[in-house]
């Protein structure tokens, strides 16, 4: 759900646990929170500052695009083989 929200250009407010820690970059693609009040404060902040929300959302989209799409992984994998072949 985290990457799906980020793909829709939405910043994520989440607890830093499990795989979320590799998806969200605190302060860049969203925010981590420590407790319920902290989560609420960060959500309210994003609502009151749509320019920040938009910037984090765009960062989130680009982060997913570069790091979590199969097509991006395949492209890098094929580029690696191309580079190996062209060296010889």
LUMDRENPA-160953 format. One line per 4 residues: number of its first residue (from 1); their letters; for each residue z, x, y of C-alpha. Coordinates in nm, 2 decimals. Example, Ala and Ser with C-alpha at 12.3 -4.5 7.8 and 13.67 -1.06 7.14 Angstrom:
! LUMDRENPA-160953
1> as> 0.78,1.23,-0.45; 0.71,1.37,-0.11
END
This chain:
! LUMDRENPA-160953
1> xxxx> 0.00,0.00,0.00; 0.07,0.29,0.24; -0.28,0.44,0.22; -0.44,0.10,0.23
5> xxxx> -0.26,0.03,0.56; -0.36,0.37,0.69; -0.72,0.31,0.59; -0.71,0.00,0.82
9> xxxx> -0.60,0.22,1.11; -0.24,0.11,1.11; 0.05,0.35,1.16; 0.30,0.33,0.88
13> xxxx> 0.68,0.30,0.92; 0.83,0.40,0.58; 1.12,0.57,0.41; 1.04,0.93,0.31
17> xxxx> 1.05,0.89,-0.06; 0.82,0.96,-0.36; 0.45,0.98,-0.29; 0.50,0.83,0.06
21> xxxx> 0.60,1.18,0.17; 0.25,1.32,0.10; 0.08,1.02,0.26; 0.26,0.98,0.59
25> xxxx> 0.29,1.26,0.84; 0.60,1.18,1.05; 0.50,1.14,1.42; 0.13,1.19,1.34
29> xxxx> 0.02,0.90,1.11; 0.34,0.69,1.14; 0.71,0.73,1.12; 0.98,0.78,0.86
33> xxxx> 1.30,0.59,0.90; 1.65,0.66,0.78; 1.80,0.30,0.79; 1.71,-0.05,0.87
37> xxxx> 1.80,-0.02,1.24; 1.59,0.29,1.27; 1.29,0.11,1.10; 1.33,-0.18,1.34
41> xxxx> 1.35,0.05,1.64; 1.03,0.23,1.54; 0.84,-0.09,1.47; 0.94,-0.23,1.81
45> xxxx> 0.84,0.10,1.98; 0.49,0.07,1.82; 0.46,-0.29,1.94; 0.57,-0.20,2.29
49> xxxx> 0.34,0.10,2.30; 0.00,-0.01,2.16; -0.17,0.32,2.28; 0.07,0.51,2.05
53> xxxx> 0.01,0.27,1.77; -0.36,0.30,1.81; -0.35,0.69,1.82; -0.13,0.71,1.51
57> xxxx> -0.35,0.45,1.33; -0.66,0.65,1.40; -0.48,0.97,1.28; -0.37,0.77,0.97
61> xxxx> -0.73,0.66,0.90; -0.87,1.01,0.93; -0.59,1.15,0.71; -0.67,0.91,0.43
65> xxxx> -1.05,0.97,0.47; -1.00,1.35,0.44; -0.73,1.36,0.17; -0.72,1.05,-0.04
69> xxxx> -1.07,0.93,-0.11; -1.25,1.01,-0.43; -1.57,1.07,-0.24; -1.40,1.33,-0.02
73> xxxx> -1.27,1.51,-0.33; -1.60,1.50,-0.50; -1.78,1.63,-0.19; -1.54,1.93,-0.17
77> xxxx> -1.58,1.99,-0.54; -1.96,2.00,-0.52; -1.95,2.22,-0.22; -1.73,2.47,-0.41
81> xxxx> -1.99,2.48,-0.69; -2.27,2.52,-0.44; -2.09,2.81,-0.28; -2.03,2.97,-0.62
85> xxxx> -2.40,2.94,-0.71; -2.53,3.07,-0.38; -2.32,3.38,-0.40; -2.50,3.51,-0.70
END
